[in-house]
Amino acid sequence: MTTNNVAEYVALLLALEAAEGLGAREVELRLDSQLIVEQLGGGYRVRDPKLQPLFREARERLAHFERWTVRHVPRAENAAADALANEALDHGRRPDERVRRWLPSGMFDRM
């Protein structure tokens, strides 16, 4: 099993990968994870060993952009994204290889 914070970082990395693929030069990140917003902005250190490589990769990817910003969006203002995530969970969708590369090995073998 993984944590919500790992899932949030994986989603962030997928979004950054997509933005790079589209040729974006700037990104505005809106996250409902206050922890990740603070970590990316330098307000909090990344202490969890599971998050450290994800954080490093996120910062490396962000360095490719000319400009980036990050801000916290409270969950109450993020209902559409929450609904999509819950729908995926309710239907037992398995993550594809783009997601699996950042997750602990064997995590989805039992599904």
C-alpha positions, 0 to 999 in steps of 0.5 A, a space after each residue: 500500500 502507498 500513501 496519499 502523499 506518494 500518490 500526490 507526487 506521482 500525479 504531480 510528476 505525470 502532470 509535469 511530464 505532460 506539460 513538458 511533452 506539450 512544450 510548456 515553458 511555464 506551469 502553474 501548479 494547484 495542489 490540494 496537498 499543503 505538505 507538497 506545496 510547502 515542500 516544493 516551495 522550500 517551507 518544509 523539508 522532505 523527511 519521508 524517505 519514500 517522498 525524497 526521490 519523488 521530490 527530487 525528480 519533481 524539482 529536477 523537472 520544474 527546473 526545465 521550465 522558465 517559470 513555475 508557481 505552486 499554490 494550495 487549493 483546499 479540497 473543498 474547492 477541488 471537487 471535480 478532481 476528487 470525483 475523478 479520483 474516486 471514480 477510478 478507485 471505485 472501478 478498481 482501475 489499475 495504474 499504467 506503466 507511467 504511474 507504476 515506475 514511481 510506486 513500490 515494486 509489486 504493489 499491484 500484483 494482488 489486484 
